[in-house]
Amino acid sequence: MATTTPQEHAMTTVQPRMTNPAQVLPDAFKGIGSLLTAVAKGGVPTATLELVALRASQLNGCSACVQGHLEALQGAGESVDRIVGVATWGESPYYDEAERAALALTDALTRLADRHDPVPDELWREVTKHYDEKQVSALILQIATLNLFNRINVTVRERADQPSWKQG
């Protein structure tokens, strides 16, 4: 019986199951694009939106999204410390209070089933201390949209090294 290296095993088992549904149903992609356009106009710094996206993707185990947001953060000039630190943001010194509130909201909304009151009043007060209603709306929609992307991509096994959105 032939054995394979971990890298060979990964390359043979992580193959897309199907075309990404957002490409199969183009109107769905248009709707998602409209959500992201609205989020971008919500007044939250782009870096914060990308950190939130990276965190949701980490929690959901979406390698394609983790890779995509890593590349976006690197392209925006974010430090390696801030990018890597997202995985342990609660103990990491690289984020200001507003970013910490956004990351805490990301954890809460991504892990809804983990507690009876997923978004406790204390968290809500912290978020609204740093963001106005338009910005909170953008954060909520960013987190929800990323959770949608993550669930689609994990289900169809979107590849991190060859994501469908980069294919011509």
C-alpha positions in Angstrom: 0.0 0.0 0.0 1.5 3.3 -1.1 1.7 6.1 1.5 1.3 9.8 0.8 2.8 12.8 2.4 0.4 15.2 4.3 0.8 17.7 1.4 -0.1 15.0 -1.2 -3.0 13.9 0.9 -4.3 17.5 1.2 -4.0 18.0 -2.5 -5.9 14.8 -3.3 -8.7 15.3 -0.8 -9.5 19.0 -1.1 -11.1 19.2 -4.4 -14.2 21.3 -5.1 -17.5 19.3 -5.0 -19.2 21.6 -7.4 -19.1 25.0 -9.0 -19.6 27.7 -6.4 -23.4 28.3 -6.1 -22.9 32.1 -6.3 -21.6 31.4 -9.8 -24.2 28.8 -10.7 -26.9 31.3 -9.8 -25.5 34.7 -10.9 -28.4 36.6 -9.4 -27.2 35.4 -6.0 -23.8 36.8 -6.6 -25.3 40.1 -7.5 -27.3 40.2 -4.3 -24.2 39.4 -2.3 -22.3 42.1 -4.2 -25.0 44.6 -3.3 -24.6 43.7 0.4 -20.9 44.2 0.3 -21.3 47.5 -1.6 -23.6 48.7 1.2 -21.2 47.5 3.9 -18.3 49.4 2.2 -20.4 52.6 2.5 -21.1 52.1 6.2 -18.2 54.1 7.6 -16.3 51.3 9.2 -12.6 51.4 8.3 -11.7 48.9 5.6 -9.0 47.3 7.8 -11.6 46.6 10.5 -13.9 45.0 7.9 -11.1 42.8 6.7 -10.0 41.8 10.2 -13.7 40.9 11.0 -13.8 38.9 7.7 -10.6 37.1 8.6 -11.9 36.2 12.1 -15.2 34.9 10.9 -13.4 32.8 8.3 -11.0 31.4 10.9 -13.9 30.4 13.2 -15.8 28.7 10.3 -12.7 26.9 9.0 -13.0 28.4 5.5 -9.5 28.2 4.1 -10.4 30.0 0.8 -11.8 33.0 2.7 -8.9 33.0 5.2 -6.5 33.1 2.3 -8.5 35.8 0.5 -8.6 38.1 3.5 -5.0 37.4 4.4 -4.1 38.6 0.9 -6.4 41.7 1.2 -4.9 42.7 4.5 -1.4 42.2 3.2 -2.3 44.3 0.1 -3.6 47.0 2.4 -0.3 47.1 4.2 -1.4 45.5 7.5 1.4 44.1 9.6 2.0 40.4 10.0 1.5 40.9 13.8 -2.1 42.3 13.3 -2.9 39.6 10.7 -1.6 36.7 12.7 -2.9 38.1 15.9 -6.6 37.9 14.8 -6.6 34.2 15.8 -5.9 35.3 19.4 -7.2 38.8 19.3 -8.4 38.7 22.9 -4.9 38.3 24.2 -3.1 40.2 21.4 -1.9 43.8 21.9 -2.3 44.9 18.3 -6.0 46.1 18.2 -7.6 49.2 19.6 -10.8 49.2 21.6 -13.1 49.7 18.6 -11.5 46.8 16.7 -11.7 44.6 19.8 -15.5 45.4 20.0 -15.9 44.5 16.3 -13.9 41.2 16.7 -16.0 40.3 19.8 -19.2 40.9 17.9 -17.8 38.7 15.1 -17.1 35.9 17.6 -20.6 36.3 19.0 -22.5 36.4 15.7 -20.5 33.6 14.2 -21.0 31.3 17.2 -24.7 32.0 17.8 -25.4 28.6 19.3 -22.7 28.7 21.9 -24.7 30.6 24.4 -28.2 31.5 25.4 -27.7 35.2 24.8 -25.2 35.4 21.9 -25.0 39.2 22.0 -25.2 40.2 25.6 -26.0 43.8 26.6 -22.4 44.3 27.7 -21.1 43.5 24.3 -23.8 45.6 22.6 -22.8 48.6 24.8 -19.2 48.1 23.9 -19.9 48.0 20.2 -22.2 51.0 20.2 -19.7 52.9 22.3 -17.3 52.9 19.3 -19.7 52.7 16.3 -22.8 54.6 15.3 -25.9 53.0 14.0 -24.8 53.0 10.4 -21.4 51.5 11.3 -23.0 48.8 13.5 -25.3 48.0 10.6 -22.3 47.6 8.3 -20.5 45.4 10.9 -23.5 43.1 11.3 -24.0 42.8 7.5 -20.3 42.2 7.1 -20.3 39.4 9.6 -23.5 37.9 8.3 -22.3 38.0 4.7 -18.9 36.4 5.6 -20.7 33.7 7.5 -22.8 33.1 4.3 -19.6 33.0 2.2 -17.9 30.6 4.6 -20.8 28.2 4.7 -21.0 28.1 0.9 -17.3 27.7 0.5 -16.8 25.1 3.2 -19.8 23.1 1.8 -18.5 23.0 -1.8 -14.8 22.7 -0.7 -13.7 25.9 -2.3 -9.9 25.7 -2.7 -7.7 28.3 -1.0 -5.0 28.0 -3.7 -7.4 28.2 -6.7 -10.6 30.0 -5.6 -13.3 30.2 -8.2 -13.5 34.0 -8.0 -9.9 34.1 -9.3 -10.5 31.7 -12.2 -10.9 33.3 -15.6 
